Amino acid sequence: MPDLMYQYFQPYKKSDIDALIRVRSGETKLGELIVVPEEEPLRSFLEKTSAKFILLGIAEDIGVLANGGTAGTARAWDSFLPSFLNIQANDFIKDETIAIIGDFSFEALKEKIERISGSVEARTEEYRRAVITIDEAVSELIQLLVEFKKIPVVVGGGHNNAYPIIKGTALALRAFGEPGTINCVNLDAHIDYRPAEGRHSGNGFRYARQEGFLLKYFALGIHENYISDAVLKEVNETAGIQFLTYEDIFLRHQKTWLQALEEAGEFIRRDRYVGIELDLDCIENLPSSAATPCGVSPREALQYIVHISNHCTVAYLHICEGIPSGNDGLVGKLISYIVCNFVKI
């Protein structure tokens, strides 16, 4: 594999997982049964494992900072992992379908930028250049996973990572003779279709469409206060993009939540693999890069995951923008609930 991916990606050993498991007599935790690459080359591991779902973390908030957001999304994977590993292994979840391969860390890249003196604008430009490096590293790994017909489950980081995940998936599918584009549905407070002004967490879907990797895009539950008039006019005039606002669903009651899910699924499910995106800033009062006092409930987010998963040919799941606070395990535990229900499809 190209060196860039392994410059930032650390494959796990069983000892990395075992250190996080709270062993209890008479119980078996999921982490005790989960497979990891150990010392085996990743390509060889993927070739041998029967696991359908491949979990990996992205520890970064560079893309969020490049968009003027709040740092902290780099901590989400570390909040999620112990919660997920310590759920009960039982008949409700099939451990043999799940593998955890490791995580990306871009802390050294961030530290290098933060040592640079200069204006806020100059540092923002450095963050945006760094996101391009993240794009390349992440897309390489996602392409490898999909080439082995695995479903990536990606946790952590900013929503900038939607672009390399979409890109890596589309490039792998082309190798199978599939259409080289995918469709995406995104439960989010923001449409993340800002101008192509340099890479950041607010424009991943624009870059993916602009570069021919994303065909149809449905943004679900976006907040009307946070879409610019220019972007609103553009997406209203763009074939292949649709959205439903939080206000239309929950305040004006133009559609029920189930009807909204059905509309989103119907738009993106035909003729293409589907990427499922969940930006945690859509969930009411959950710590995130753009936390909101008005949003969907955790139950509604789970219903979204289950409904779309059961009605589409899923390419991947991407959960991003959560910011755990202190020792509060709420963010990690919610992500664990989401992942658990996804891998039961």
C-alpha positions in Angstrom: 0.0 0.0 0.0 1.1 3.6 -0.5 3.2 4.9 2.3 0.9 7.9 3.1 -1.8 5.7 4.5 0.5 3.9 6.9 2.1 7.2 7.9 -1.0 8.0 9.7 -2.9 4.7 10.2 -2.1 2.4 13.1 -3.4 -1.2 12.8 -4.4 -2.8 16.1 -3.1 -5.8 18.0 -5.2 -7.9 20.3 -3.4 -6.4 23.2 -4.7 -2.9 22.2 -8.3 -4.2 22.5 -7.8 -6.4 25.6 -6.5 -3.3 27.5 -10.0 -1.7 27.1 -12.1 -4.7 28.1 -13.7 -4.9 31.6 -13.7 -8.7 32.1 -16.5 -10.0 34.3 -17.1 -13.5 35.5 -20.0 -15.3 33.9 -20.2 -12.8 31.0 -18.5 -12.5 27.6 -17.9 -9.0 26.2 -18.0 -8.3 22.5 -14.4 -7.1 22.6 -13.2 -10.6 23.8 -14.4 -12.0 20.4 -13.6 -9.2 18.0 -10.9 -10.0 15.5 -8.0 -7.5 14.8 -5.1 -7.6 12.3 -2.4 -8.4 14.9 0.9 -8.4 13.1 -0.6 -9.6 9.8 -0.4 -7.3 6.8 -3.7 -5.6 6.4 -4.3 -6.8 2.9 -3.7 -10.4 4.0 -6.0 -9.9 7.0 -8.8 -8.6 4.8 -8.4 -11.5 2.4 -8.8 -14.1 5.2 -11.4 -12.6 7.5 -15.1 -13.4 7.1 -16.1 -10.2 8.8 -18.5 -8.1 6.8 -18.2 -4.8 8.8 -14.7 -3.3 9.3 -14.5 -0.6 12.1 -11.9 2.1 12.1 -11.4 5.4 13.8 -10.3 8.8 12.6 -8.8 10.9 15.3 -8.7 14.4 13.8 -10.3 17.8 14.1 -8.3 19.6 11.4 -11.2 19.6 9.0 -13.4 21.2 11.6 -10.8 23.9 12.4 -10.4 24.5 8.7 -14.1 25.4 8.7 -13.9 27.7 11.7 -15.5 25.1 14.0 -14.8 23.8 17.5 -11.9 21.3 18.1 -12.5 18.0 19.9 -13.8 15.6 17.2 -10.4 13.8 17.4 -11.6 12.3 20.8 -14.8 10.6 19.6 -13.2 7.3 18.5 -11.5 6.9 21.9 -14.8 7.6 23.6 -16.6 5.1 21.4 -14.2 2.1 21.5 -14.3 1.0 25.1 -18.1 1.4 25.2 -18.5 -0.8 22.1 -16.0 -3.4 23.2 -17.8 -3.8 26.5 -21.3 -4.6 25.3 -22.5 -8.1 25.9 -21.7 -10.8 23.3 -25.0 -12.6 22.8 -27.4 -13.9 20.2 -28.5 -10.4 19.3 -25.2 -9.5 17.7 -23.0 -11.6 15.5 -19.4 -11.0 16.5 -18.0 -12.9 13.6 -19.3 -10.3 11.2 -17.2 -7.5 12.8 -13.5 -6.7 12.8 -11.7 -3.6 14.2 -8.6 -2.7 12.3 -7.2 0.4 13.9 -7.3 4.2 13.7 -5.9 7.2 11.9 -4.2 9.8 14.0 -3.3 13.2 12.5 -2.2 14.9 15.7 1.4 15.4 14.5 0.0 17.1 11.4 -2.1 19.4 13.6 0.8 20.2 16.0 3.0 21.2 13.0 0.4 23.7 11.9 -0.1 25.1 15.4 3.6 25.8 15.7 3.3 28.2 12.7 2.9 31.8 13.7 0.7 34.1 11.6 -2.8 35.4 11.1 -6.0 33.3 11.6 -6.5 33.4 7.9 -3.0 32.0 7.2 -3.4 29.2 9.7 -6.8 28.3 8.2 -5.2 27.9 4.9 -2.6 25.6 6.4 -5.5 23.5 8.0 -7.1 23.3 4.6 -4.0 22.1 2.9 -3.6 19.5 5.6 -7.1 18.2 4.9 -5.9 17.2 1.4 -3.3 14.9 3.1 -6.1 13.4 5.3 -8.2 12.9 2.1 -5.5 11.0 0.4 -4.7 8.8 3.4 -8.3 8.0 4.2 -9.4 7.3 0.6 -6.6 4.8 0.2 -7.7 2.7 3.1 -11.4 2.9 2.2 -10.7 1.9 -1.3 -8.8 -1.2 0.0 -11.6 -2.2 2.3 -14.3 -1.9 -0.4 -12.1 -3.8 -2.9 -12.3 -6.7 -0.5 -16.1 -6.3 -0.4 -16.2 -5.1 3.1 -18.5 -2.4 4.6 -16.4 0.3 6.4 -17.8 1.7 9.6 -15.9 4.9 10.2 -16.1 6.8 13.5 -14.7 10.1 14.6 -13.3 13.2 13.0 -15.0 16.0 11.1 -17.4 15.8 8.2 -14.6 16.6 5.9 -14.0 12.8 5.8 -17.2 12.2 3.9 -15.3 13.2 0.7 -12.4 10.6 1.0 -14.8 7.9 2.1 -17.1 8.5 -0.9 -14.0 8.7 -3.2 -12.4 5.5 -1.9 -15.7 3.7 -2.2 -16.4 4.9 -5.7 -12.9 4.1 -7.0 -13.1 0.5 -5.6 -16.6 -0.1 -7.1 -15.2 1.0 -10.5 -12.8 -1.9 -10.3 -15.7 -4.3 -10.1 -17.4 -2.8 -13.2 -20.0 -1.1 -11.0 -20.9 2.6 -11.7 -18.1 4.7 -10.4 -20.4 6.9 -8.4 -22.5 6.3 -5.2 -25.4 8.0 -3.6 -25.4 9.4 -0.1 -27.9 10.3 2.6 -26.9 12.6 5.4 -28.7 13.2 8.7 -27.3 16.6 9.6 -28.1 20.0 10.9 -26.1 21.4 7.9 -26.1 20.5 4.3 -22.3 20.7 4.1 -22.3 22.0 0.5 -20.2 25.2 1.0 -18.2 26.5 -1.9 -15.0 24.8 -3.1 -12.8 27.3 -1.3 -10.3 24.7 0.0 -11.1 21.5 1.8 -12.8 21.6 5.2 -15.7 19.9 7.1 -18.4 22.0 5.4 -17.8 21.1 1.7 -17.1 17.4 1.4 -20.2 16.6 -0.5 -19.6 19.4 -3.0 -16.1 18.1 -3.8 -17.4 14.6 -4.1 -20.0 15.6 -6.7 -17.7 18.0 -8.4 -15.1 15.3 -8.9 -17.7 12.7 -10.1 -17.8 10.3 -7.1 -21.2 11.3 -5.8 -24.3 11.0 -7.9 -27.3 11.7 -5.7 -27.3 13.4 -2.3 -30.1 13.7 0.2 -29.7 15.9 3.3 -32.2 15.1 6.0 -33.1 17.4 8.9 -31.0 20.4 8.0 -31.7 23.6 9.9 -33.0 26.5 7.9 -31.0 29.0 10.0 -27.7 27.5 8.8 -27.9 27.3 5.0 -26.8 30.4 3.1 -29.2 31.8 0.5 -26.6 31.2 -2.2 -26.3 27.5 -1.4 -30.1 27.2 -1.0 -30.7 28.6 -4.4 -28.0 26.4 -5.9 -29.2 23.1 -4.5 -32.8 23.9 -5.3 -31.7 24.2 -8.9 -29.4 21.1 -8.9 -30.7 17.8 -10.2 -29.5 15.0 -7.9 -29.7 16.9 -4.6 -32.7 17.0 -2.4 -33.3 17.9 1.3 -35.9 18.1 4.0 -35.5 20.6 6.8 -35.9 20.0 10.5 -38.6 22.7 10.5 -40.7 21.1 7.8 -40.6 17.7 9.7 -40.8 18.6 13.3 -42.4 22.1 13.5 -44.7 22.4 10.4 -45.4 18.7 10.5 -45.5 18.5 6.7 -44.2 14.9 7.0 -43.9 12.4 9.8 -40.4 11.2 10.6 -41.2 7.9 9.0 -42.4 9.6 5.8 -39.2 11.7 5.8 -37.1 8.5 6.1 -39.0 6.9 3.3 -38.6 9.9 1.0 -34.8 10.0 1.6 -34.5 6.3 1.1 -36.6 6.3 -2.1 -34.4 9.1 -3.6 -31.0 7.5 -3.0 -31.6 3.7 -3.0 -32.0 3.0 -6.8 -29.2 1.7 -9.0 -26.3 2.7 -6.7 -24.6 1.7 -3.5 -25.5 4.1 -0.7 -23.3 5.8 1.9 -24.9 6.5 5.2 -23.7 9.7 6.9 -24.6 10.8 10.4 -23.3 14.1 11.7 -23.9 14.1 15.5 -24.5 17.8 15.5 -28.1 17.0 14.4 -28.8 15.4 17.8 -30.4 17.7 20.4 -28.0 18.7 23.3 -25.3 16.2 22.3 -21.7 17.6 22.6 -20.5 18.1 19.0 -18.6 20.6 16.9 -21.8 22.6 16.4 -24.1 21.5 19.2 -27.7 22.4 18.9 -30.5 22.9 21.5 -33.0 21.9 18.9 -32.5 18.7 16.9 -33.5 15.0 16.5 -33.5 12.7 19.4 -31.1 9.7 19.8 -34.1 7.4 19.1 -34.8 9.2 15.8 -31.1 9.0 14.8 -31.2 5.2 15.5 -34.4 4.9 13.5 -32.7 6.7 10.6 -29.8 4.2 10.6 -32.1 1.2 10.8 -34.5 2.3 8.1 -31.9 3.3 5.6 -29.8 0.2 6.2 -32.8 -2.0 5.6 -34.0 -0.3 2.4 -30.7 0.4 0.6 -27.6 -1.5 -0.6 -25.2 0.0 1.9 -21.6 0.9 1.0 -20.5 2.4 4.3 -21.5 4.1 7.6 -19.8 7.3 8.7 -20.4 8.9 12.1 -18.7 12.2 12.8 -18.5 15.5 14.6 -19.0 14.2 18.1 -17.0 15.9 20.9 -16.8 13.9 24.2 -16.5 16.2 27.2 -14.2 15.2 30.1 -14.9 11.7 31.4 -18.5 11.8 30.1 -19.0 8.7 28.1 -22.3 9.8 26.6 -21.0 10.5 23.1 -19.2 7.2 22.9 -22.1 5.2 24.3 -24.5 6.7 21.8 -22.1 6.0 18.9 -21.9 2.4 20.2 -25.7 2.1 20.1 -25.7 3.4 16.5 -23.0 1.0 15.4 -24.5 -2.0 17.1 -27.9 -1.5 15.4 -26.1 -0.9 12.0 -24.1 -4.2 12.2 -27.3 -6.1 12.8 -28.6 -5.4 9.3 
